[in-house]
Amino acid sequence: MADIDFTKDTQMGRARLALLRRLIDTVALPASAIAPQERALAGDILLDMMFHTDDQARRLCAERLVDTVEAPRRLMRYLAQCTITIARLLLEENTSYNESDLVDIIKSTTIEHRIVIASRRQVSVMEVEALIEFEEPQVIRDLLNNSGARISEVAMDRIVMLSRDLDDLCSLLVQREELAPAQAMAMFWWSDGPSRKTILTKYAADRKMLIDRCSDVFEIMNDENWTDPVARKAIQTIERRQRNRAAIERSEYASLEEAIDVAASSGMSPSLVSEIGYIAGMKPISVAKVISDLGGEGLAVLCKATGLKRHHLRALWRSLRRPEMLDDGVEHPQLSYVVEIYDTLSVAKAQTVLRYWNWSLTGTGLSGDNAISEEDEVAEELFSTMKRTASLVFGT
């Protein structure tokens, strides 16, 4: 085995240099050439010497052990926690580090170390969770770009929350298979246009199987006069119907179309926003969010989900006094884009999106005789998809 060539400007004496060379070579031997007990002893002696040497020797030791998987764990952890010029090669290439090693390294080193670990060929769930604890944007970007990183639902919640303030994360998040529909729908509100389009086309379900499998439940609910609030809330998320028939009967407008025509003619008002929302089967805060959002994609979702024709989408756009035409008479590109979103969506998927938004913007608490126990309330806070998406939207 060739000696490591230390440069001449080291302050160490010849004996120490020679001993370091022999120990490094010994630790690097293949399993067939040395007993594990002897390698362990050599590693213990080498590690003790590492504490009293310089970075040049530490770096050369790390370089020598890059391809070694049998080296003593404590020595390898120490080298990985040295300065990044020493640790980089080992963190990039060495496969002997286990999950516990890497979590310890993540927690006790610098952002430069964490950037390297985030780009390793494989990054486990626990390593990812340790990395995002520091909320370092570059580390999170590298994780999202790394197909070998395994991101848990809890970690994804954390990253989605961070994307509120780091909007460039949204375009990376929508490409991850781990992103759940509820997380995507919550993130919609602060995403850029291309990410919103991806969310609307990729993450909405058509509910066909759910509707078919629950078809008999609709009849049972009707027989019981829809008196069970828990079942009613659940079935309203599944059913095909979007418009609120009871709201139409109480409204001064004959239909949703008429309310939008009035708004287009006289301008949108708070009372018209509320009326459109009630007829469309939306919670007040949900319709207010859709109407006030400047991107306009939510208007396309609302119109497609409620069966409105394309010209009523344009009427709704007009009611908000948003530009319809450019100076040369060409349709404004943002309106054209919103119409494109409308054309892309199916009615069923648009309805699913609206129902996710109702979840995320209003929560799901019950009250009165149907209030849940304190224990179940804690469980709901921890596990409810609806509660979780609400917390993502509002940052709570």
Solvent accessible surface area in square Angstrom, and as a share of the most:
residue,aa,sasa,rsa
1,M,143,0.64
2,A,84,0.65
3,D,78,0.41
4,I,20,0.10
5,D,126,0.65
6,F,15,0.06
7,T,72,0.42
8,K,202,0.86
9,D,111,0.57
10,T,20,0.12
11,Q,171,0.76
12,M,22,0.10
13,G,45,0.44
14,R,214,0.78
15,A,85,0.66
16,R,98,0.36
17,L,24,0.12
18,A,31,0.24
19,L,82,0.41
20,L,0,0.00
21,R,53,0.19
22,R,123,0.45
23,L,16,0.08
24,I,0,0.00
25,D,14,0.07
26,T,36,0.21
27,V,0,0.00
28,A,13,0.10
29,L,44,0.22
30,P,73,0.46
31,A,62,0.48
32,S,113,0.73
33,A,61,0.47
34,I,19,0.09
35,A,51,0.39
36,P,99,0.62
37,Q,138,0.61
38,E,104,0.47
39,R,12,0.04
40,A,45,0.35
41,L,107,0.53
42,A,9,0.07
43,G,1,0.01
44,D,86,0.44
45,I,72,0.37
46,L,0,0.00
47,L,14,0.07
48,D,80,0.42
49,M,29,0.13
50,M,0,0.00
51,F,103,0.43
52,H,123,0.55
53,T,17,0.10
54,D,50,0.26
55,D,68,0.35
56,Q,36,0.16
57,A,0,0.00
58,R,35,0.13
59,R,89,0.32
60,L,28,0.14
61,C,0,0.00
62,A,1,0.01
63,E,68,0.31
64,R,59,0.22
65,L,0,0.00
66,V,20,0.11
67,D,133,0.69
68,T,11,0.06
69,V,79,0.45
70,E,71,0.32
71,A,3,0.02
72,P,24,0.15
73,R,77,0.28
74,R,156,0.57
75,L,1,0.01
76,M,0,0.00
77,R,58,0.21
78,Y,52,0.20
79,L,0,0.00
80,A,0,0.00
81,Q,63,0.28
82,C,17,0.10
83,T,73,0.42
84,I,31,0.16
85,T,99,0.57
86,I,2,0.01
87,A,0,0.00
88,R,100,0.37
89,L,74,0.37
90,L,0,0.00
91,L,0,0.00
92,E,71,0.32
93,E,87,0.39
94,N,1,0.01
95,T,97,0.57
96,S,20,0.13
97,Y,12,0.05
98,N,77,0.39
99,E,74,0.33
100,S,82,0.53
101,D,6,0.03
102,L,4,0.02
103,V,29,0.17
104,D,66,0.34
105,I,0,0.00
106,I,0,0.00
107,K,129,0.55
108,S,65,0.42
109,T,23,0.13
110,T,64,0.37
111,I,63,0.32
112,E,79,0.35
113,H,5,0.02
114,R,15,0.06
115,I,55,0.28
116,V,9,0.05
117,I,0,0.00
118,A,0,0.00
119,S,69,0.44
120,R,26,0.10
121,R,174,0.64
122,Q,112,0.50
123,V,1,0.01
124,S,34,0.22
125,V,58,0.34
126,M,102,0.45
127,E,7,0.03
128,V,0,0.00
129,E,48,0.21
130,A,6,0.05
131,L,0,0.00
132,I,4,0.02
133,E,101,0.45
134,F,79,0.33
135,E,76,0.34
136,E,24,0.11
137,P,49,0.31
138,Q,77,0.34
139,V,0,0.00
140,I,0,0.00
141,R,63,0.23
142,D,26,0.13
143,L,0,0.00
144,L,8,0.04
145,N,104,0.53
146,N,21,0.11
147,S,99,0.64
148,G,7,0.07
149,A,0,0.00
150,R,115,0.42
151,I,9,0.04
152,S,25,0.16
153,E,94,0.42
154,V,110,0.63
155,A,1,0.01
156,M,0,0.00
157,D,25,0.13
158,R,79,0.29
159,I,0,0.00
160,V,0,0.00
161,M,54,0.24
162,L,28,0.14
163,S,0,0.00
164,R,92,0.33
165,D,131,0.68
166,L,43,0.21
167,D,92,0.48
168,D,64,0.33
169,L,0,0.00
170,C,0,0.00
171,S,49,0.32
172,L,41,0.21
173,L,0,0.00
174,V,2,0.01
175,Q,119,0.53
176,R,19,0.07
177,E,148,0.66
178,E,56,0.25
179,L,5,0.02
180,A,25,0.20
181,P,55,0.35
182,A,3,0.03
183,Q,0,0.00
184,A,0,0.00
185,M,1,0.01
186,A,0,0.00
187,M,0,0.00
188,F,0,0.00
189,W,21,0.07
190,W,43,0.15
191,S,11,0.07
192,D,69,0.36
193,G,25,0.24
194,P,102,0.64
195,S,2,0.01
196,R,13,0.05
197,K,63,0.27
198,T,36,0.21
199,I,0,0.00
200,L,0,0.00
201,T,54,0.32
202,K,89,0.38
203,Y,18,0.07
204,A,7,0.06
205,A,57,0.44
206,D,67,0.35
207,R,16,0.06
208,K,127,0.54
209,M,140,0.63
210,L,93,0.46
211,I,11,0.05
212,D,72,0.37
213,R,182,0.66
214,C,26,0.16
215,S,61,0.40
216,D,81,0.42
217,V,53,0.30
218,F,44,0.18
219,E,120,0.54
220,I,89,0.45
221,M,6,0.02
222,N,95,0.48
223,D,116,0.60
224,E,89,0.40
225,N,118,0.61
226,W,61,0.21
227,T,94,0.54
228,D,62,0.32
229,P,20,0.13
230,V,88,0.51
231,A,33,0.26
232,R,82,0.30
233,K,62,0.26
234,A,52,0.40
235,I,8,0.04
236,Q,88,0.39
237,T,29,0.17
238,I,27,0.14
239,E,20,0.09
240,R,151,0.55
241,R,102,0.37
242,Q,17,0.08
243,R,53,0.19
244,N,53,0.27
245,R,153,0.56
246,A,48,0.38
247,A,6,0.05
248,I,47,0.24
249,E,147,0.66
250,R,179,0.65
251,S,20,0.13
252,E,147,0.66
253,Y,32,0.12
254,A,82,0.63
255,S,32,0.21
256,L,0,0.00
257,E,48,0.21
258,E,67,0.30
259,A,0,0.00
260,I,0,0.00
261,D,71,0.37
262,V,55,0.31
263,A,0,0.00
264,A,13,0.10
265,S,93,0.60
266,S,81,0.52
267,G,13,0.13
268,M,40,0.18
269,S,38,0.25
270,P,117,0.74
271,S,81,0.52
272,L,10,0.05
273,V,24,0.14
274,S,46,0.29
275,E,37,0.17
276,I,0,0.00
277,G,1,0.01
278,Y,101,0.39
279,I,0,0.00
280,A,0,0.00
281,G,27,0.26
282,M,8,0.03
283,K,92,0.39
284,P,71,0.45
285,I,78,0.40
286,S,0,0.00
287,V,1,0.00
288,A,46,0.36
289,K,72,0.31
290,V,0,0.00
291,I,12,0.06
292,S,75,0.48
293,D,22,0.11
294,L,147,0.73
295,G,19,0.18
296,G,0,0.00
297,E,3,0.01
298,G,0,0.00
299,L,0,0.00
300,A,0,0.00
301,V,0,0.00
302,L,0,0.00
303,C,0,0.00
304,K,27,0.11
305,A,2,0.01
306,T,8,0.05
307,G,42,0.40
308,L,2,0.01
309,K,133,0.56
310,R,106,0.39
311,H,113,0.51
312,H,15,0.07
313,L,0,0.00
314,R,70,0.26
315,A,7,0.05
316,L,0,0.00
317,W,5,0.02
318,R,97,0.35
319,S,1,0.01
320,L,36,0.18
321,R,143,0.52
322,R,37,0.13
323,P,76,0.48
324,E,48,0.21
325,M,117,0.52
326,L,75,0.38
327,D,159,0.83
328,D,110,0.57
329,G,52,0.50
330,V,87,0.50
331,E,40,0.18
332,H,41,0.18
333,P,80,0.51
334,Q,60,0.27
335,L,2,0.01
336,S,45,0.29
337,Y,45,0.17
338,V,0,0.00
339,V,12,0.07
340,E,78,0.35
341,I,1,0.01
342,Y,17,0.06
343,D,75,0.39
344,T,69,0.40
345,L,8,0.04
346,S,52,0.34
347,V,69,0.40
348,A,31,0.24
349,K,65,0.27
350,A,0,0.00
351,Q,14,0.06
352,T,11,0.07
353,V,0,0.00
354,L,0,0.00
355,R,16,0.06
356,Y,37,0.14
357,W,0,0.00
358,N,19,0.10
359,W,45,0.16
360,S,1,0.01
361,L,6,0.03
362,T,56,0.33
363,G,18,0.18
364,T,11,0.07
365,G,58,0.56
366,L,55,0.27
367,S,90,0.58
368,G,62,0.60
369,D,153,0.79
370,N,66,0.34
371,A,64,0.50
372,I,74,0.37
373,S,61,0.39
374,E,144,0.65
375,E,140,0.63
376,D,78,0.40
377,E,86,0.39
378,V,83,0.47
379,A,42,0.33
380,E,40,0.18
381,E,104,0.47
382,L,125,0.62
383,F,155,0.64
384,S,24,0.15
385,T,51,0.29
386,M,40,0.18
387,K,44,0.19
388,R,41,0.15
389,T,1,0.01
390,A,16,0.13
391,S,29,0.19
392,L,2,0.01
393,V,9,0.05
394,F,98,0.41
395,G,39,0.37
396,T,123,0.71
